[in-house]
């Protein structure tokens, strides 16, 4: 009887050690910090003049295939020209980063999903932004850049993906740096969320 108990205890210990090894292996391989030449990349949100939005969620699938939900949201960066005499159509020649948030622990993006309420219509949209290989390549290449605000030349990384959210479910995406000129990634068209704001919860 004692031998049987000892055998079961040894087997239980071996199983627990094996499980611990699997968990440790998963953490070291699956959840290790991404290898980037900077601490983190960012996602920024902007809208055309006067076109306020409420971003319900921004989700990311990184190049490792890991999915991250609700990494950004809320209000966006918006311009209201003096006297409300600005043109609401179109985008600035040099769109900035917008209201940005660092993507801590997330590798470079392969897909970005954004769901937002266009308060100017009103309507709720969901859109998918596919990030091409050239964008991820550009994000890790240092570039010589001139900073207009202080007149200095620096080595800059384009590590901010700016999403411009417009009425009609249109998303315009740019790649931005601290001082580098923005590069257009593409124009994407979202679809109406039939349930409405917050998945019909409101």
Backbone as a ProteinNet text record, in pm:
[ID]
protein_1_A
[PRIMARY]
XXXXXXXXXXXXXXXXXXXXXXXXXXXXXXXXXXXXXXXXXXXXXXXXXXXXXXXXXXXXXXXXXXXXXXXXXXXXXXXXXXXXXXXXXXXXXXXXXXXXXXXXXXXXXXXXXXXXXXXXXXXXXXXXXXXXXXXXXXXXXXXXXXXXXXXXXXXXXXXXXXXXXXXXXXXXXXXXXXXXXXXXXXXXXXXXXXXXXXXXXX
[TERTIARY]
83.2	0	87.1	193.7	284.5	357.3	395.4	463.9	372.6	244.5	148.2	132	122.2	108.2	232.5	347.2	471.8	479.7	435.9	436.8	346.2	223.2	128.6	183.1	249.1	305.2	414.6	499.8	606.7	549.3	447.4	384.6	319.5	252	188.4	292.8	404.8	512.2	568.8	586.4	638.4	542.9	412.2	311.8	314.9	323.7	326.9	451.7	564.8	687.9	677.8	615.1	598.1	509.2	399.1	309.4	380.5	458.6	532.5	631.4	694.7	790.1	720	598.9	522.5	483.2	434.6	394.3	513.7	626.4	746.7	793.7	785.8	826.6	736.6	603.3	508.8	534.5	568.8	594.4	719.1	822.6	948.4	939.8	858	849.6	736.8	619.8	503.1	488.1	536.8	508.9	635.6	742.1	864	844.3	917.5	905.6	951.2	879.5	921.5	1057.6	1134.7	1268.6	1259.8	1252.8	1241.2	1357.2	1393.5	1502.9	1460.9	1339.3	1287.8	1195.5	1152.9	1075.4	939.6	869.4	736	693.4	604.6	542.5	408.2	340.8	218.3	109.4	-13.9	-128.6	-186.7	-210.5	-270.8	-404.9	-492.9	-627.9	-652.4	-700.1	-737.6	-869.8	-931.9	-1053.3	-1044.7	-1126.6	-1133	-1188.4	-1171	-1222.1	-1369.3	-1401.8	-1537.9	-1600.1	-1542.5	-1607.8	-1573.9	-1641.2	-1610.1	-1648.2	-1570.6	-1596.2	-1579.7	-1632.1	-1603.3	-1555.7	-1431.2	-1372.5	-1402.1	-1481	-1518	-1402.1	-1328.4	-1215	-1119.4	-992.9	-889.7	-825.1	-825.9	-768.6	-653.5	-554.1	-434.6	-403.4	-368.2	-304.9	-162.2	-64	73.9	134.3	258	320.1	354.2	340.9	357.2	226.4	116.4	-14.4	-90.4	-37.6	-105.9	-208	-324.8	-432.1	-441.3	-461.1	-472.4	-597.4	-687.5	-814.7	-812.6	-884.2	-905.9	-774.6	-683.2	-554.3	-560.1	-669	-685.3	-834.8	-873.4	-1014.1	-1041.8	-1170.8	-1212.1	-1215.8	-1175	-1178	-1054	-1059.4	-945.3	-894	-783.5	-735.6	-821.6	-865.5	-952.6	-918.3	-930.5	-904.8	-1036	-1052.2	-1165	-1108.1	-1096.1	-1033.7	-1103.9	-1030.4	-1088.4	-1211.1	-1314	-1435.9	-1516.9	-1477.7	-1547	-1559.1	-1450.4	-1451.4	-1362.1	-1318	-1232.6	-1311.7	-1240.2	-1302.4	-1305.6	-1426.3	-1434.3	-1391.3	-1376.4	-1341.6	-1190.6	-1146.4	-1005.2	-923	-792.5	-698.7	-585.7	-515.6	-400.7	-292	-210.1	-99.8	1.2	18.9	109.6	33.8	-44.3	-117.3	-20.5	-47.8	38.3	3.4	64.4	42.2	-100	-161.8	-295	-289.7	-404	-408.7	-349.7	-225.8	-154.4	-145.5	-124.8	-106.3	-0.2	95.7	198.9	143.4	193.2	151.1	250.8	242.2	337	334.4	450.4	462	404.4	361.1	299.1	399.2	416.8	507.5	444.4	518.4	468.2	339.7	246.6	111.9	100.1	13.9	-23.5	-164.1	-252.1	-389	-427.7	-501.8	-558.5	-708.5	-788.1	-933.4	-978.5	-1066.8	-1115.9	-1267.7	-1333.6	-1479.8	-1507.3	-1581.1	-1603.2	-1742.7	-1787	-1913.1	-1881.4	-1935.4	-1922	-2035	-2003.5	-2106.3	-2166.5	-2100.1	-2151.5	-2268.8	-2290	-2393.9	-2529.4	-2548.7	-2456.2	-2464.1	-2352.2	-2345.2	-2226.6	-2234.8	-2125.4	-2062.9	-1929.9	-1857.5	-1753	-1720.2	-1612.1	-1524.4	-1393.5	-1304	-1179.9	-1124.9	-1000.6	-892.8	-778.8	-663.6	-556	-528.6	-422.1	-290.3	-192.1	-63.3	33.9	76.8	166.5	305.5	378.2	514.5	605.2	588.3	678.1	665.6	546.6	527.2	607.2	596.4	673.1	823.5	865.5	1007.9	1049.4	967.8	999.2	1003.1	922.5	913.4	1041.8	1128.4	1251.4	1377.4	1358.8	1472.4	1491	1606.7	1630.1	1648.3	1587.4	1596.1	1648.4	1728.8	1770.8	1652.2	1624.1	1507.5	1541.4	1475	1490.8	1367.8	1389.4	1278.3	1248.5	1132.1	1096	1079	1037.3	1006.2	1130.5	1245.3	1365.9	1487.5	1469.4	1577.3	1689.9	1665.7	1770.4	1753.1	1864.6	1862.9	1878.3	1792.4	1795	1786.1	1810.1	1782.9	1647.4	1553.8	1413.8	1361.3	1268.7	1195.6	1049.5	995	850.7	783.6	743.8	692	549.8	483.2	344.7	255.2	153.7	51.7	-67.6	-95.5	-205.4	-326.9	-440.4	-566	-656.5	-693	-786.6	-926.3	-1019.5	-1155.5	-1252	-1317.2	-1403.1	-1545.4	-1643	-1779.8	-1786.2	-1885.8	-1899.6	-1819.3	-1754.5	-1677.7	-1541.2	-1489.4	-1359.1	-1246.3	-1143.5	-1022.8	-903.5	-829.6	-704.8	-591.1	-488	-378.1	-246.6	-167	-34.5	67.8	192.6	304.8	380.8	394.9	452.5	573.7	661.2	772.2	766.4	867.6	870.3	890.2	978.3	1009.1	1003.7	995.2	991.7	859	861.9	738	649.5	518.1	428.2	423.3	404.1	388.8	249	177.2	42.3	48.6	-25	-34.5	-147	-261	-372.3	-504	-605.6	-742.2	-826.5	-902.9	-980.2	-1125.7	-1215.5	-1358.1	-1419.1	-1480	-1543	-1686.9	-1748.3	-1888.3	-1969.3	-2097.9	-2187.2	-2208.7	-2203.6	-2235.4	-2385.9	-2461.3	-2607.3	-2662	-2588.3	-2636.9	-2628.4	-2550.3	-2536.9	-2427.5	-2427.8	-2322	-2311.2	-2186.7	-2157.6	-2225.1	-2235.3	-2294	-2440.7	-2511.3	-2653.4	-2681.7	-2576.6	-2596.8	-2652.9	-2630	-2678.6	-2824.5
-120.9	0	126.6	117.4	231.1	253.7	141.4	151.8	213.3	172.8	227.1	377.2	421.3	564.3	640.8	582.6	646.9	657.7	552.8	553.5	664	672.4	776.3	916.4	931.6	1062.7	1102.8	1005.6	1033.3	1067.9	993.3	1019.8	1158	1193.7	1324.9	1436.1	1414.8	1513.5	1529.7	1417.7	1422.9	1496.7	1471.2	1539.6	1689.8	1727.5	1870.1	1937.8	1867.9	1924.1	1939.9	1842	1849.5	1966.6	1986.3	2098.8	2231.8	2239	2362.7	2393.1	2288.7	2307.5	2358.1	2304.8	2349.1	2495.2	2533.3	2672.1	2764.8	2726.2	2808.9	2823.2	2713.7	2717.8	2809.6	2803.6	2888.7	3035	3066	3206.2	3256.9	3175.5	3221.5	3235.3	3149.2	3153.1	3243.3	3235.1	3304.6	3446.2	3474.8	3603.7	3684.3	3650.4	3728.8	3865.6	3963.4	4098.6	4101	4174.7	4183.5	4250.6	4207.6	4263.3	4380.2	4500	4622.2	4714.9	4804.9	4899	5014.5	5009.9	5109.9	5037.7	5107.6	5042.8	4994.2	5078.2	5039.8	5124.7	5069.4	5148	5199.1	5282.6	5347.1	5346.7	5361.6	5386.2	5521.7	5606.5	5737	5747.2	5832.7	5849.5	5996.5	6023.7	6159.4	6154.6	6272.4	6285.6	6415.1	6428.7	6557.4	6666.3	6792.1	6904.4	6885.2	6907.9	6905.9	6766.5	6665.9	6534.5	6447.7	6472.9	6402.9	6255.2	6175.1	6030.8	5983.2	5864.6	5791.9	5653	5623.1	5495.4	5390.8	5290.9	5186.1	5091.5	5056.6	4966.1	4969.1	4948.9	4921.6	4789.2	4692.9	4560.9	4537.8	4462.8	4439.2	4290.5	4243.5	4112.5	4140.1	4098.2	4130.9	4025.8	4048.4	3961.2	3822.8	3804.9	3672.5	3594.4	3664.4	3600.3	3616.3	3694.9	3716.8	3829.4	3812.4	3911.4	3988.3	4118.2	4205.5	4291.1	4286.7	4357.7	4486.9	4585	4713.1	4778.4	4791.2	4853.3	5006.1	5059.5	5204.6	5231.6	5356.1	5391.1	5528.5	5564	5693.9	5799.9	5919.9	6030.6	6027	6108	6120.1	6263.2	6286.2	6422.4	6486.5	6610	6677.9	6826.6	6889	7031.6	7105.4	7215.4	7305.6	7443.4	7476.7	7603.4	7724.6	7835.5	7956.6	8004.1	8041.4	8091.6	7985.4	7859.7	7749	7772.4	7822.5	7852.1	7758.2	7650.1	7555.8	7466.9	7399.6	7307.1	7168.3	7111.5	6981.9	6865.5	6887.8	6777.4	6763.1	6641.2	6615.7	6605.2	6586.4	6567.4	6669.2	6695.8	6787	6732.4	6822.4	6778.1	6695.3	6731.6	6656.9	6612.7	6505.5	6460.5	6417.3	6461.2	6424.9	6287.4	6256.1	6124.8	6110.6	6222.2	6215.2	6178.8	6139.1	6093.5	5953.5	5943.4	5816.2	5742.3	5612.6	5526.8	5422.6	5400.1	5299.2	5158.1	5072.2	4932.2	4845.9	4853.4	4785.8	4634.6	4575.2	4430.3	4369.6	4453.4	4405.3	4419.5	4313.2	4317.9	4401	4424.4	4506.7	4447.4	4533.7	4487	4425.5	4325.9	4267.6	4312.3	4321.1	4369.4	4458.4	4564.8	4651.4	4661.5	4639.5	4649.8	4767.8	4849.7	4965	4973.3	4993.8	5013.3	5148.5	5232.7	5367.2	5418.4	5513.4	5583.8	5717	5735.8	5863.1	5953.6	6047.1	6128.7	6230.9	6257	6354.6	6299.5	6168.3	6112.9	6088.2	6019	5930.2	5787.7	5716.5	5579.1	5510	5377.8	5299.9	5213	5213.8	5140.4	5046.8	4947.3	4855.4	4841.5	4855.6	4848.6	4767.1	4707.1	4629.5	4696.2	4720.8	4779.4	4671.8	4628.8	4531.2	4606.2	4570.6	4640.8	4564.7	4624.9	4555.3	4531.1	4439.4	4408	4530.8	4616.3	4730.5	4826.1	4830.4	4918	4866.3	4736.2	4679.2	4695.1	4680.9	4700	4844.3	4937.7	5079.4	5116	5049.4	5083.2	5052	4970.5	4935.9	4992.5	5079.5	5140.9	5284.1	5318.1	5456.7	5547.8	5666	5763	5896.3	5962.1	6098.1	6191.3	6273.9	6361.9	6498.4	6601	6737.7	6774.3	6819	6856	7005.2	7035.9	7175.1	7255.2	7189.7	7265	7311.4	7243.7	7289.7	7304.5	7277.3	7296.2	7194.9	7082	6981.3	6866.9	6805.9	6684.5	6564.1	6466.5	6349.4	6222.4	6109.7	5979.7	5934.7	5916	5898.3	5763.2	5707.9	5588.7	5625.3	5576.2	5589.9	5475.1	5502.4	5397.9	5425.7	5521.1	5553.3	5526.7	5443.9	5424.9	5510.3	5610.2	5702.7	5659.8	5647.7	5610.8	5732.9	5775.6	5884.7	5829.3	5865.7	5810.8	5915.7	5885.3	5982.2	5928	6018.8	5973.3	5880.4	5794.3	5697.4	5571.1	5562.3	5442.7	5437.5	5553.8	5558.5	5569.7	5488.6	5495.3	5522.8	5626.5	5657.6	5629.9	5560.3	5523.5	5580.7	5633.1	5686.4	5627.1	5628.9	5590.8	5717.7	5743.6	5868.8	5845.6	5945.2	5947.9	6075.7	6099.1	6223.2	6343.8	6329.9	6441.9	6404.2	6275.9	6230.6	6265.5	6286.1	6310.4	6186.2	6205.1	6089.3	6016.5	5886	5803.2	5742	5754.6	5698.1	5545.9	5477.9	5331.7	5289.2	5357.4	5321.3	5376.7	5353.7	5395.1	5269	5261	5140.7	5179.4	5092.1	5120	5021.7	5075.6	4992.4	4960	4880.7	4843.4	4891.2	4913.8	4958	4843.9	4876.8	4779.4	4785	4682	4689.9	4700.9	4648.3	4654.5	4794.9	4882.5	5018.8	5034	5146.6	5173.6	5065.6	5035.2	4938.8	4804.4	4762.8	4633.2	4622.6	4737.6	4737.4	4747	4763.2	4769.6	4904.3	5009.4	5143.6	5161.6
0	0	0	84.6	92.1	-39.3	-103.8	-232.2	-338.2	-337.3	-434.1	-416	-288.4	-261.5	-306.7	-279.8	-321.9	-473.3	-541.5	-687.9	-741.6	-684.8	-729.5	-701.3	-586.4	-552.2	-650.2	-685.5	-781.6	-918.3	-961.8	-1091.7	-1094.3	-984.4	-975.8	-984	-915	-918.3	-1058.9	-1130.3	-1266.9	-1360	-1344.4	-1427.3	-1401.2	-1273.6	-1239.8	-1296	-1288.8	-1345.2	-1496.3	-1562.2	-1707.3	-1746.3	-1670.2	-1698.2	-1676	-1568.5	-1541.4	-1652.7	-1705.5	-1815.5	-1939.6	-1967.3	-2085.1	-2072.1	-1952.2	-1930.8	-1944.7	-1885.8	-1895.8	-2037.8	-2115.2	-2255.5	-2334.7	-2308	-2379.7	-2353.5	-2226.9	-2194.5	-2263.8	-2266.7	-2324.7	-2475	-2539.7	-2685	-2733.3	-2665.9	-2717.1	-2667.1	-2545.8	-2486.2	-2459.3	-2528.6	-2513.6	-2577.7	-2528.8	-2582.8	-2728.1	-2813.5	-2954.1	-2965.8	-3064.1	-3084.7	-3182.7	-3128.1	-3207.2	-3173.1	-3264.4	-3236.1	-3144.6	-3092.3	-2999.1	-2901.7	-2798.3	-2691.9	-2740.5	-2817.1	-2862.2	-2981.4	-3064.3	-3170.7	-3119.1	-3200.2	-3152.3	-3259.3	-3213.1	-3301.2	-3263.7	-3365.7	-3343.9	-3414.9	-3364	-3419	-3450.5	-3573.1	-3612.3	-3688.4	-3705.5	-3786.7	-3866.9	-3972.4	-4043.2	-3950.5	-3991.7	-3913.5	-3877.7	-3752.1	-3697.2	-3685.8	-3748.7	-3757.7	-3636	-3526.7	-3402.6	-3410.8	-3339.9	-3334.3	-3190	-3165.5	-3042.1	-3084	-3053.3	-3094.3	-2987.5	-3025.5	-2930.3	-2903.6	-3007.9	-2986.2	-3104.5	-3073.4	-3173.4	-3133.1	-3224.1	-3198.3	-3296.4	-3253.5	-3334.7	-3341.4	-3461.7	-3478.5	-3523.3	-3442.1	-3477.1	-3569.7	-3612.4	-3711.9	-3656.2	-3525.3	-3466.5	-3465.5	-3502.8	-3502.9	-3373.2	-3278.3	-3151.9	-3167.2	-3105	-3112.6	-2980.8	-2992.4	-2875.5	-2893.3	-2795.9	-2805.6	-2724.6	-2776	-2706.8	-2661.3	-2755.4	-2723.3	-2731.5	-2784.5	-2797.6	-2809.1	-2786.1	-2798.5	-2741.1	-2739	-2686.9	-2795.5	-2760.7	-2856.3	-2945.6	-3051.3	-3142.3	-3138.5	-3206.5	-3226.9	-3336	-3313.1	-3409.9	-3412.2	-3530.8	-3543.5	-3564.5	-3493	-3514.1	-3546.2	-3675.9	-3715.8	-3654.9	-3634.6	-3575	-3651.4	-3576.8	-3638	-3708.6	-3690.5	-3758.4	-3908.6	-3968.3	-4111.6	-4191.3	-4129.4	-4200	-4293.8	-4382.2	-4476.2	-4412.2	-4392.5	-4325.8	-4413.7	-4542.3	-4632.1	-4643.4	-4667.8	-4691.6	-4564	-4584.8	-4475.1	-4485.1	-4376.5	-4383.4	-4476.3	-4529.8	-4616	-4537.6	-4410.9	-4323.3	-4198.2	-4208.3	-4089.5	-3979.9	-3859.9	-3747.8	-3692.8	-3579.4	-3518.4	-3467.2	-3426.5	-3369	-3222	-3168.2	-3028.9	-3025.5	-2979.3	-2991.7	-2859.4	-2873	-2756.1	-2789.1	-2697.7	-2723.4	-2717.8	-2806.4	-2812.5	-2735	-2604.2	-2515.5	-2535.9	-2562	-2571.9	-2698.2	-2793	-2916.6	-3030.8	-3107.3	-3222.1	-3333.6	-3440.5	-3551.1	-3607.5	-3649.6	-3683.5	-3822.2	-3830	-3958.5	-3997.4	-3898.4	-3919.9	-3802.2	-3833.2	-3729.9	-3756.5	-3652.7	-3663.4	-3577.7	-3633.2	-3558.3	-3571.5	-3458.3	-3457.1	-3391.9	-3463.3	-3411.6	-3444.8	-3362	-3384.8	-3452.1	-3571.8	-3641.7	-3592.7	-3503.3	-3439.3	-3534.1	-3646.3	-3742.2	-3821.8	-3824.4	-3913.3	-3844.2	-3738.6	-3667.9	-3724.9	-3713.7	-3764.1	-3696.1	-3686.3	-3628	-3735.7	-3740.9	-3845.7	-3785.3	-3864.5	-3831	-3955.2	-3939.8	-4055.7	-4022	-4125.5	-4112.6	-4197	-4135.5	-4203.6	-4214	-4335.9	-4358.8	-4377.4	-4298.1	-4299.8	-4389.7	-4501.5	-4595.2	-4535.9	-4598.5	-4554.3	-4558.3	-4661.5	-4675	-4556.1	-4495.8	-4380	-4260.6	-4233.5	-4121.9	-4144.9	-4269.8	-4301	-4273.8	-4317.5	-4298.9	-4150.4	-4069.2	-3927.1	-3849.6	-3904.5	-3831.8	-3898.8	-3998.6	-4067.7	-4017.2	-3961.6	-3919.2	-4040.8	-4033.8	-4143.4	-4090.7	-4173.4	-4139.9	-4160.4	-4060.5	-4068.6	-4009.1	-4062.8	-4014.1	-3932.3	-3809.4	-3721.7	-3736.6	-3790	-3815.9	-3686.9	-3578.6	-3457.2	-3381.1	-3400	-3330.2	-3421.8	-3552.6	-3648.3	-3639.8	-3574.5	-3559.2	-3658.2	-3693.8	-3775.1	-3682.4	-3699.3	-3611.7	-3695.3	-3628.7	-3688.5	-3635.3	-3724.1	-3686.1	-3734.1	-3657.8	-3700.8	-3724.6	-3833.9	-3855.6	-3779.3	-3658.3	-3570.1	-3522.3	-3586.9	-3551.8	-3671.9	-3653.7	-3757.2	-3718.9	-3802.3	-3777.9	-3858.3	-3790.2	-3855.4	-3860.2	-3981.7	-3999.7	-4021.1	-3933.3	-3935.5	-3989.3	-4101.5	-4168.7	-4182	-4201.1	-4226.6	-4347.1	-4348.1	-4455.5	-4431.7	-4314.6	-4282.7	-4347.6	-4388.5	-4455.6	-4352.7	-4372.1	-4288.8	-4379.8	-4347.5	-4417.6	-4319.6	-4364.7	-4275.5	-4325.8	-4232.8	-4263.1	-4167.1	-4211.7	-4126.9	-4090.5	-3961.8	-3913.8	-3825.3	-3821.4	-3727.1	-3646.8	-3564.4	-3487.3	-3578.4	-3678	-3767.3	-3915.1	-3945.3	-4085.2	-4150.2	-4281.4	-4354.7	-4348.4	-4334.4	-4329.8	-4463.5	-4457.1	-4576.6	-4573.9	-4685.3	-4689.9	-4702.5	-4616.7	-4622.7	-4715.9	-4706	-4792.9	-4742.5	-4823.2	-4791	-4777.5	-4671.1	-4642	-4615.8	-4654.4	-4637.8	-4539.6	-4435.1	-4333.9	-4368.8	-4284.2	-4302.2	-4182.5	-4206.5	-4099.4	-4000.7	-3872.8	-3768.1	-3745.6	-3789.4	-3782.9	-3641.3	-3542.1	-3403.8	-3345.1	-3411.8	-3363.8	-3260.2	-3187.9	-3090.3	-2983.9	-2946.9	-2839.4	-2862	-2987.8	-3018.6	-2983.6	-2979.7	-2947.4	-2799.4	-2718.3	-2573.3	-2530.3	-2610.9	-2573.7	-2613.9
[MASK]
++++++++++++++++++++++++++++++++++++++++++++++++++++++++++++++++++++++++++++++++++++++++++++++++++++++++++++++++++++++++++++++++++++++++++++++++++++++++++++++++++++++++++++++++++++++++++++++++++++++++++

